[in-house]
Amino acid sequence: MSAEPLAPAGADSVPMFLRNAWYMAGLARNIGRGGMRRKILLDEPVLIGRMRDGRLFALRDICPHRGVPLSAGRVLPENTIECPYHGWRFRSDGACSLIPSTVDGQENVDPAKIRVRSYPVREQDGLIWIYFAAGGHEGKPPVGEPPRVPAPNARPRWTESQTFRCGIDHAVIGLMDPAHAPYVHGRWWWRVKPKMKEKHYAPLPNGFVMLRHAPSKPAYRLLGGSSVSTEITFELPSIRFENIRGNLFGRQIDVVGLTTCTPIDQHTTQVTQVFFWPSWLGFIRPFFDVLGPVFLGDDRRMVELQREGLKFNPPLMLIQDSDVPAMWYHRLKKAWAESVATGTPFVNPVKERVLRWRS
């Protein structure tokens, strides 16, 4: 059996947080007109809000005057953000529009030349995506757009978000691990006997896909019995889609599960699961309400347990074939970081392959 060491985050000049990438920051419905929320994302203070006219914005949550968080202020009817300390006002693009304390004859202070960093932000499929540019690229257009949910008229039907006390890499590879289910999620009422699995993988532009196949878990049969199939994708920086397709009551249905890992800081990651399905399929929601938080909580508790061992900086390893997706993740991340640093096109290192493991 071949194995390779698992390099710690930040090793080999690969940064912990990938830049020139989109990160999922929350649900659009949670921010109403005039609302604001402060978040720490990628170790940066970010103010996410919505102007009175409905426009979404994302700014660095620090007033350039005295450093007070702008999130402690308010959104004014004129569609500006007012700092609570001295009333400085900022537009959605980060430009200062007014300094109330200045008087006539003090033209040496030009508000338009004072700016708060603005982050590109998108609202699509009921989700909020924020783009974090690499240093020196803040004013450039985003490289690509955030991923679309592969379902018509996508709307979040169920969501669960939990804070994992671990770095982004352990959150990502823990959730993509295909061999942990019988041990992490096993219960007296949910026993999974390990058996041989064989899956076909192929590269994507920024990741890889487990090609469509018949799922082995009995729960999938709720969506169409033997006709059900699923396809699972992973794309940088930390985005996993599962597209479940079945046939129910003579109608083809697609249930899409999205899992995102958004770094808060070097030691904390927000893991969010969102499911999308047709409105008429709402009767499946109780199943997610009961089991969704439980299974995500299992993964959270495992990385917290893992943290107890990682305190001692032990050498870690990845093995064939069950850890190959984790190997791919690290190689993808390294290739992306090198592409950003050198300005050269990103080249996906993943090759088409069949993986076999027991779980």
Buried (B, 14 or more C-beta within 10 A) or exposed (E): EEEEEBBBBEEEEBBBBBBBBBBBBBBBEEBEEBEBBBBBBBEBBBBBBBBEEEEBBBBBBBBBBEEBBBBBBBBBEEBBBBBBBEBBBBBBEBBBBBBEEEEEEEEEEEBEEBBBBBBBBBBBBBBBBBBBBBEEBEEEEBBEEBBEBBBEEBBBBBBBBBEBBBBBBBBBBBBBBBBBBBEBBBEEEBEBEEEEBEBEBEBBEBBBBBBEBEBEEEEBEBBBEEEBBBBBBBBBBBBBBBBBBBBBEEEEBBBBBBBBBBBBBBEBBBBBBBBBBBEEBEEBBEEBEEEBBEBBEBBBEBBEEBBEEBEEEEEEEBBBBBBBBBBBBBBBBBBBBBBBEEEEEBEBBBEEBEBEBEB
